[in-house]
Every structure is written in C-alpha cells, then in structure tokens.
Amino acid sequence: MDWRKNIKRELRPYVERLIAESFMHKESYSKAEDKGKAQLWLALGILQKQIQELNLKLDYIEKALQGIGRKDQKINVDQVRKEKEDVERIFREIIGRKFAPKKPVSTIFERPKSKVKKKK
C-alpha cells in the first residue's frame, strides 16, 4: 500500500474515504475476476451517486431561488420562509457546517430595509 502514502496531502482524505466506502461492498467485488477493477467501478458508482444527489439539491435550490425572485406571484410569507429554511438546510448539507456562511442565507435574500429618516 505504498502508493497511498505518495498521494498529495490535500487529496488523500478524499481517496481514503472513497476506498473506505467501496470497501463496504467487498462482498460484491470479491466475487469478480479482477477485484481491483471491480472496486474501482464501485468507487465510480459511489461518486456518480454523490454527483446525482448534488444535482438534485442544486436543481431544488435553483427552483426555490427562481420562485423567490418572481414578482408576478402573490407572496405567501409562510411558503417563502419555508423555502428559505430549505435552501439554508441544503447549503449546510452541501458545504458542511464549518464552511457555512456567517450570514444566514435567509438574510441574503431579504429586501434591504429602506433608509427612511424619521422626522423629529
């Protein structure tokens, strides 16, 4: 397993995670003639599944953002609030909690408060 030690440091955790995830399916690839190729195909399948899940989440976010931006619809405050919470939750899932934006997503999409000077 010397090759694993030579992987660049920034890539190593991703490779190790993929190896560990594919190892969970050892009963499947252990029956193949070429176990290495079978494990590689399983790892590709795992990656494809992750990509597909991210695409679904991204599609949902795009639709939610398009819905928020429409002015021709009547605004249902509860629905908008729920959509904002869903977008925030999906962002946290995609990015991870330690990379979550400091400012909640819901405040980014709110209209800026007008700067009206109060008369004395």
Stockholm file with secondary structure:
# STOCKHOLM 1.0

chainA/1-120         MDWRKNIKRELRPYVERLIAESFMHKESYSKAEDKGKAQLWLALGILQKQIQELNLKLDYIEKALQGIGRKDQKINVDQVRKEKEDVERIFREIIGRKFAPKKPVSTIFERPKSKVKKKK
#=GR chainA/1-120 SS CHHHHTSCTTTHHHHHHHHHHHHTTHHHHTTSSSHHHHHHHHHHHHHHHHHHHHHHHHHHHHHHHHHHHCSSSCCCHHHHHHHHHHHHHHHHHHHCGGGSCSSCHHHHSSCCCCCCCCCC
#=GC SS_cons         CHHHHTSCTTTHHHHHHHHHHHHTTHHHHTTSSSHHHHHHHHHHHHHHHHHHHHHHHHHHHHHHHHHHHCSSSCCCHHHHHHHHHHHHHHHHHHHCGGGSCSSCHHHHSSCCCCCCCCCC
//
